Amino acid sequence: MDVKIYIFEDDDYEHFYPLTYNRPVYTLLCGAFRLYEKWQRLFSHPVNGFLCRGEIANFVREQSGIKCNRFDFDNCDKAVFINGRILPDKKAADKILTAEPDQIFLTDGNLSAVVLDPKSLQAENLQKMNYWGYGHFKSVISGLPKTELECRWMNYIWDFVAENSGQIESDFVSFSSDFEGFDKTIDDLTNVGCLLYSPGRIRVSPRAQIDGQTVLDAREGPIIISDNVKVYSHSRIEGPCYIGPDTQIVGAKVREGCSFGPQCRIGGEVEESIFQGYSNKYHEGFMGHAFLGEWVNLGALTTNSDLKNNYGNIKVDIGIGPVDTELMKVGSFIGDHVKTGIGMLLNTGISIGFGSNIFGGGLIADKYIPPFVWGGRDGFAEYKLEKALQTAGAAMSRRGEKLTAANAALFKFIFEQTQEKRDKFRKDKG
């Protein structure tokens, strides 16, 4: 049976700021893969299309190579739509994939998935849409029979951090075929002086460089080290941990629950944190229970707090007002293209918006900084768009990447759309 699979974005993308100003939730890293990549593996089928906000569509298509906001049901037996906030698992995937067409799946009243007959009236009406509108989508399919689907959801950005250790564990088991080529032998590692604990749960690409006097400790969870990773001497890596392609671990203490996307530079101490990719924490300092976007650069000794002195629940403001996470450990949420200067101390549960540049050393007592803010303890100003674009272009060129027209247009859109938040922030600061 030929199936076409679409992953859609619902209206709660703001719950995942500052990481979703420029991407859908389902392209975020959790475990060893981005969410949509897990669906592809569970369905043994490529995703045919993404459905997302129009303003990010061109950039998302450019980054992923997947068509956005286009419906094409030709030559298929059924079309499957998955809410991108679902945490992928085999049981849910099997139920959706084997379902009869023309039904809706709900989870606690939320729209989880839709299976359509490509010849149905609903499919015909969707093909007439020339934009993505979640409300319109729901109105088109609202009359279909409803079925309950048991699954887990991502509700806020901190859920990714909380789920990450478990997702590394499950990815290691569920998608083991992806790591079959990661067969650097134990002798290859021990002969150069590496110390391994629970080597049966360690997978290292033969194209990775692991220097001597490195500790790989998989007693509490698996360790996955991808192609062209470099781990330099005096590094300690504890599982569960995923290290993506071309990343460098530079004498770091990488504690449990960390995932690093491609081309990151990691030093100092990191615990239960996700780096989406292309980001640097090269120097000393601590980052814990955090999620960093792409093209972030943390200056030397930048450190976040992830625990209140009274051990109470941490509230986070991601730009939609304070939300009680009901968690005792929450660190930082740092959007794409953020830069920090040396000696920056980040408050517990802080959110730093896309493209901001924070410097001057010392504690940033704020819990929320909007996009395109420039400054620190001595005051904040607006980070001019043209300057932010220049900095982004320079940073990307160092990794052999270019700031494309689609990316620059998205910078401009985010800058304009967050002007009011920026003005209010500066006014409140006096």
C-alpha positions in Angstrom: 0.0 0.0 0.0 1.4 3.4 -1.0 1.0 6.0 1.8 1.9 9.7 1.8 2.9 11.1 5.1 2.6 14.7 6.2 3.8 16.2 9.5 1.8 19.3 10.6 2.3 22.2 12.9 -0.5 23.2 15.3 -1.1 26.5 17.0 1.0 25.8 20.1 4.4 26.5 18.4 4.8 29.5 20.7 5.2 27.0 23.7 8.6 26.1 22.2 10.1 29.6 21.9 12.8 30.6 21.5 13.7 27.5 19.5 10.6 27.7 17.2 10.8 31.3 15.9 12.4 29.9 12.8 11.5 26.2 12.7 8.6 23.8 13.5 8.6 21.7 16.7 9.0 18.5 14.7 12.5 19.5 13.4 13.9 19.8 17.0 16.4 17.2 18.1 15.5 14.8 20.9 17.6 11.8 21.5 19.6 10.8 18.5 17.2 12.2 15.9 14.9 15.1 15.2 11.2 14.2 15.8 10.3 13.9 12.1 13.3 11.7 11.4 11.9 9.2 14.0 8.6 9.1 12.2 10.4 8.3 8.9 12.1 5.4 10.6 9.0 4.1 12.3 7.0 4.3 9.0 9.9 3.0 6.9 8.9 5.7 4.6 10.1 9.3 3.8 8.0 12.2 4.9 6.3 13.6 1.8 5.5 17.1 3.2 5.7 19.5 6.1 2.8 21.8 7.0 4.0 24.9 8.9 3.6 28.7 9.2 4.0 30.4 5.9 6.7 32.7 7.1 9.1 29.9 7.9 8.2 27.6 5.0 10.9 28.6 2.5 13.6 28.3 5.0 12.4 25.0 6.4 12.2 23.6 2.8 15.7 24.8 2.1 17.1 23.2 5.3 15.3 19.9 5.1 14.7 19.3 1.3 11.1 18.5 2.1 8.2 20.3 0.5 6.2 22.6 2.7 2.5 23.5 2.6 1.8 21.5 -0.6 -0.7 18.7 -0.8 -0.3 16.0 -3.5 -2.3 12.8 -3.1 -1.7 11.4 -6.6 -0.7 7.7 -6.8 -1.3 6.9 -3.1 -3.8 4.7 -1.3 -4.1 6.9 1.7 -2.7 10.1 3.2 -1.5 10.3 6.8 -1.2 13.5 8.8 0.7 13.5 12.1 0.8 16.3 14.7 4.4 17.3 15.0 4.2 17.6 18.8 3.6 13.8 19.3 6.6 12.0 20.7 7.1 9.3 18.1 6.7 5.6 19.2 6.1 2.4 17.4 2.7 1.6 19.0 1.2 4.9 17.8 2.9 4.6 14.4 1.5 1.1 13.8 -2.0 2.1 14.8 -2.0 5.1 12.5 -0.4 3.3 9.6 -2.8 0.4 9.6 -5.9 2.5 10.2 -8.7 2.6 7.7 -9.0 5.9 5.8 -11.2 8.8 6.7 -10.8 9.0 10.5 -9.4 11.4 13.1 -7.2 10.4 16.0 -7.6 12.4 19.2 -5.5 12.3 22.4 -7.3 13.9 25.4 -9.3 16.0 23.0 -6.2 17.2 21.0 -5.8 16.4 17.3 -3.1 13.8 17.0 -3.4 12.4 13.5 -5.7 12.1 10.5 -5.9 9.3 7.9 -7.6 10.2 4.6 -8.8 8.5 1.5 -7.0 10.5 -1.3 -10.3 10.4 -3.3 -12.4 11.8 -0.4 -14.1 15.2 -0.4 -11.8 16.2 2.5 -8.7 15.4 0.5 -10.1 17.3 -2.5 -10.7 20.3 -0.3 -7.2 20.2 1.2 -5.7 20.1 -2.3 -7.4 23.4 -3.0 -5.6 25.1 -0.1 -2.7 27.2 -1.2 -1.5 28.0 2.4 -1.3 26.3 5.7 -3.9 27.1 8.3 -4.3 24.8 11.2 -7.8 26.1 11.9 -8.8 25.6 8.3 -7.4 22.1 8.3 -9.4 21.2 11.4 -12.6 22.6 9.8 -12.0 20.5 6.6 -11.7 17.2 8.5 -14.0 18.0 11.4 -16.9 15.7 10.3 -14.8 12.5 10.2 -15.2 9.7 12.8 -13.0 10.1 15.8 -10.8 7.5 17.5 -8.7 7.8 20.7 -4.9 7.4 20.2 -2.7 6.7 23.1 0.5 8.7 22.8 2.8 11.2 24.6 3.0 14.9 23.7 5.6 17.6 23.8 3.7 20.5 25.5 6.6 23.0 26.2 10.2 23.4 25.2 11.5 22.0 28.5 9.8 18.7 27.7 12.5 18.0 25.2 15.2 18.3 27.9 13.2 16.1 30.3 12.6 13.4 27.7 16.1 13.4 26.2 17.8 10.7 28.3 14.9 8.3 27.7 14.9 9.1 24.0 18.6 8.4 23.6 18.0 5.0 25.3 15.0 4.1 23.1 16.6 5.4 19.9 19.7 3.2 20.6 17.4 0.1 20.8 14.6 1.0 18.3 16.9 2.3 15.5 19.9 0.1 16.1 20.3 -0.4 12.4 21.3 3.2 12.0 24.3 2.5 14.2 25.4 -0.8 12.7 28.3 0.9 11.0 29.4 2.4 14.2 31.7 -0.5 14.8 35.0 1.0 16.0 36.3 -1.9 18.1 37.0 -1.9 21.8 40.6 -2.7 21.0 40.9 0.4 18.8 39.8 2.5 21.8 41.6 0.8 24.6 44.9 0.5 22.7 45.2 4.3 22.6 44.5 4.5 26.3 40.7 5.1 26.5 38.9 3.9 29.6 35.5 2.2 28.8 32.7 1.3 31.1 29.9 -1.0 29.7 31.5 -1.2 26.3 28.6 -3.2 24.9 26.5 0.0 25.0 29.0 2.2 23.2 28.7 2.7 19.4 31.5 4.7 17.8 31.9 5.4 14.1 35.1 4.1 12.6 35.5 7.6 11.1 35.5 9.2 14.6 38.8 10.2 16.3 38.9 9.3 20.0 42.1 10.3 21.7 43.8 8.5 24.6 43.0 9.4 28.2 39.3 9.7 27.3 36.6 8.1 29.5 33.5 6.6 27.9 31.1 5.6 30.7 27.9 3.8 29.5 26.9 2.3 32.8 23.8 4.6 33.1 23.0 4.6 29.4 24.3 4.2 25.8 26.8 6.4 24.1 26.5 7.1 20.3 29.4 8.8 18.6 28.9 9.7 14.9 31.0 10.2 11.8 34.0 12.6 12.0 33.5 13.4 15.7 36.7 14.3 17.5 37.0 13.6 21.2 40.2 15.1 22.6 42.2 13.8 25.6 40.9 14.4 29.1 37.3 14.3 28.0 34.7 12.3 30.0 31.5 11.3 28.4 28.7 9.7 30.4 25.6 8.0 28.9 23.0 8.4 27.8 24.7 10.6 25.2 24.4 11.3 21.5 27.2 13.1 19.6 26.3 14.2 16.1 28.5 14.4 13.0 31.6 16.6 12.9 31.2 17.7 16.6 34.3 18.2 18.7 34.5 17.4 22.4 37.4 19.4 23.8 38.5 18.1 27.1 34.9 18.4 28.3 33.0 16.7 31.1 29.8 15.6 29.3 27.4 14.3 31.9 24.3 12.2 31.3 21.4 13.1 29.1 23.2 15.2 26.4 22.5 15.4 22.6 24.7 17.4 20.3 23.7 18.0 16.7 26.2 18.4 13.8 29.3 20.6 14.0 29.2 21.6 17.7 32.2 22.5 19.8 31.9 21.4 23.4 34.2 22.2 26.4 33.7 22.7 30.1 30.8 20.9 31.8 27.5 20.0 30.2 24.6 18.1 31.8 21.2 17.0 30.4 21.3 19.5 27.5 20.5 19.6 23.8 22.5 21.5 21.2 20.5 21.6 18.0 23.7 22.0 15.9 26.5 24.4 14.8 26.9 25.8 18.3 29.9 26.5 20.4 30.6 26.0 24.1 34.3 25.7 23.6 35.5 27.0 26.9 35.0 26.4 30.7 31.7 27.0 32.3 28.6 25.0 33.0 25.5 24.4 30.9 22.8 22.2 32.5 19.2 21.2 31.6 19.3 23.6 28.6 18.3 23.6 25.0 20.4 25.7 22.5 19.5 26.4 18.9 21.9 26.6 16.0 24.8 29.1 15.6 24.9 29.9 19.3 28.3 31.0 20.7 28.8 31.0 24.4 31.8 33.1 25.6 34.3 31.7 28.1 32.9 31.0 31.5 29.3 31.5 30.5 27.4 29.4 33.0 23.7 28.8 33.7 21.8 28.0 36.9 19.5 25.0 36.7 18.4 24.7 40.3 16.9 27.2 42.7 18.5 27.7 46.2 15.2 26.6 47.8 14.8 23.6 45.5 11.4 24.8 44.4 9.6 24.5 41.0 11.1 26.7 38.3 8.9 29.1 36.3 9.9 29.9 32.7 8.9 32.9 30.6 9.4 32.2 26.9 7.6 35.3 25.9 4.0 34.2 26.6 4.1 34.9 30.4 5.5 32.8 33.3 4.7 29.1 33.2 5.3 26.8 36.2 7.3 23.9 34.7 6.6 21.7 37.8 10.3 20.8 37.6 13.1 21.3 40.1 15.9 21.5 37.4 15.5 23.8 34.4 18.4 25.7 32.8 18.5 27.9 29.7 16.6 28.1 26.5 18.7 29.9 23.9 17.5 30.7 20.4 19.4 30.5 17.2 22.3 33.0 16.5 22.5 34.1 20.2 26.0 35.2 21.4 27.2 35.6 25.0 30.3 37.4 26.1 32.8 36.1 28.6 31.8 35.6 32.2 28.0 35.7 31.6 25.9 34.1 34.4 22.4 33.1 33.3 19.5 33.0 35.6 17.6 29.8 36.3 15.1 29.0 33.6 16.2 32.0 31.4 14.9 32.3 27.8 17.1 34.3 25.3 15.5 35.1 22.0 16.7 34.6 18.5 19.6 36.8 17.4 20.3 38.5 20.7 23.9 39.4 21.8 24.4 39.5 25.6 27.7 40.6 27.1 29.3 42.5 30.0 29.8 39.7 32.5 28.0 39.0 35.7 24.5 37.7 36.4 21.7 38.4 34.0 18.8 38.5 36.5 16.1 38.6 33.8 14.2 35.4 33.0 13.1 36.5 29.5 15.1 38.4 26.8 13.3 38.9 23.5 14.9 38.5 20.0 17.4 41.0 18.8 18.4 42.5 22.1 21.9 43.9 22.6 23.5 44.5 26.0 23.8 43.2 29.5 23.9 44.4 33.1 24.6 48.0 32.1 21.6 48.2 29.9 19.9 46.9 26.8 19.4 48.3 23.3 18.0 46.9 20.1 20.4 44.8 18.1 20.2 46.4 14.6 19.1 43.9 11.9 21.9 44.7 9.5 24.5 44.1 12.3 22.9 40.9 13.3 22.9 39.7 9.7 26.6 40.6 9.3 27.5 38.6 12.5 25.4 35.6 11.3 27.0 35.6 7.9 30.5 35.7 9.5 29.8 32.9 11.9 28.3 30.7 9.3 31.2 31.2 6.9 33.5 29.7 9.5 31.6 26.3 9.1 31.5 26.6 5.3 27.9 27.7 5.3 26.2 30.7 3.8 23.4 33.0 5.0 20.9 32.4 2.3 18.2 34.8 1.0 15.5 32.6 2.6 17.3 32.7 6.0 17.9 36.5 5.7 14.2 37.1 4.9 13.3 35.1 8.1 15.7 37.2 10.1 13.8 40.3 8.9 10.4 38.8 9.6 11.3 37.8 13.2 12.9 41.2 13.8 9.7 43.0 12.7 7.3 40.6 14.4 9.0 40.9 17.8 9.4 44.7 17.8 6.6 45.2 20.3 8.1 42.6 22.7 11.5 44.3 22.4 10.1 47.8 23.0 8.2 46.6 26.1 11.3 44.9 27.5 13.4 48.0 27.1 10.7 50.2 28.6 10.3 47.8 31.6 14.1 48.0 32.1 13.8 51.8 32.4 
